[in-house]
Amino acid sequence: MMKLQIVVLLLAAAVIVECGHTFVGTSVNRPLVYHHDVQYSSKMFRKRVENLHFSLPHVPSIFGRSIQGILAFDKTYSTASANITQGGIGYNFVNLRMKSERGSKIHYDVYIFA
């Protein structure tokens, strides 16, 4: 059973790397605290680089919680990348750097769970 779980995990990691999606942490039994459809137009002959900054709001329902899961789904199915540059899992904020292919747009569906 343990070997099957390891194989599934490695296969999932290979799919994530190939597709340009980024998934860190867990979303199981975690409330969704942020969802945004991020879109930026392309720049001719250049890679587009944009940053998304998010901080957990100060509301009683999530007081004392930290970010437990981050999903950045690449809707262009390209080799674009989304990387966490600051914060992330275990913190109450995250900075997400998104970079497109040369001459392509950025289109990510971003979910953050606490």
C-alpha positions in Angstrom: 0.0 0.0 0.0 2.8 2.4 0.9 4.6 1.7 -2.4 1.4 2.5 -4.3 1.1 5.9 -2.5 4.7 6.8 -3.3 4.2 5.9 -7.0 1.0 8.0 -7.1 2.8 10.9 -5.5 5.7 10.8 -7.9 3.3 10.6 -10.9 1.4 13.6 -9.6 4.6 15.6 -9.2 5.6 14.7 -12.8 2.2 15.9 -14.0 2.4 19.2 -12.1 5.9 19.9 -13.5 4.9 19.1 -17.0 1.7 21.2 -17.0 3.0 24.4 -15.4 0.6 24.2 -12.5 1.8 24.8 -8.9 0.3 23.1 -5.9 1.9 23.4 -2.4 0.4 22.2 0.8 -3.0 20.7 1.2 -6.6 21.7 0.6 -8.2 18.8 2.4 -10.7 20.0 5.0 -9.3 23.6 4.7 -11.5 26.6 4.0 -10.9 28.5 0.7 -9.9 32.0 1.7 -8.9 33.4 -1.7 -9.8 32.7 -5.3 -8.7 34.9 -8.2 -8.6 34.5 -12.0 -5.3 36.2 -12.9 -5.0 37.5 -16.5 -2.3 39.7 -18.1 -1.9 40.3 -21.8 1.2 39.2 -23.7 4.2 41.4 -24.5 5.6 41.0 -27.9 8.9 39.0 -27.9 9.2 39.2 -24.1 8.3 37.1 -21.1 5.7 38.7 -18.9 6.5 38.6 -15.2 3.8 39.6 -12.6 3.5 39.2 -8.8 0.4 38.4 -6.8 0.5 39.5 -3.1 -2.0 38.1 -0.7 -2.3 38.4 3.1 -4.9 36.6 5.3 -7.6 39.1 6.4 -8.0 39.9 10.1 -11.4 38.3 10.6 -12.5 36.2 13.6 -13.3 33.1 11.5 -9.6 32.6 10.5 -7.9 34.4 13.4 -4.6 32.6 14.3 -4.6 30.5 11.2 -1.9 30.3 8.5 -1.9 29.4 4.8 -2.1 25.6 4.4 -2.5 25.2 0.7 -1.8 27.1 -2.5 -2.9 26.1 -6.0 -2.0 28.1 -9.1 -3.6 26.4 -12.1 -2.2 27.4 -15.5 -5.2 27.9 -17.8 -3.0 28.4 -20.9 -1.4 24.9 -20.5 2.0 26.3 -21.4 5.4 26.2 -19.8 4.6 29.3 -17.8 5.7 29.2 -14.1 4.3 30.3 -10.8 6.7 30.3 -7.8 6.4 31.4 -4.2 9.0 34.1 -3.5 8.0 35.0 0.1 5.7 33.6 2.8 3.5 30.6 1.8 2.7 27.5 3.8 2.8 28.2 7.5 2.7 32.0 7.0 -0.2 34.5 6.9 0.9 35.9 3.6 2.3 34.8 0.2 3.9 36.4 -2.8 3.4 34.5 -6.0 5.7 35.3 -9.0 4.1 34.3 -12.4 6.2 34.2 -15.6 4.8 33.5 -19.1 6.4 32.0 -22.1 8.0 34.4 -24.5 5.3 36.4 -26.3 2.4 34.7 -24.4 -0.1 35.9 -21.9 -0.4 34.9 -18.2 -3.7 33.2 -17.2 -3.7 31.5 -13.8 -6.6 30.4 -11.5 -5.2 30.9 -8.0 -6.7 29.3 -4.9 -5.4 29.8 -1.3 -6.6 27.6 1.6 -6.1 28.3 5.4 
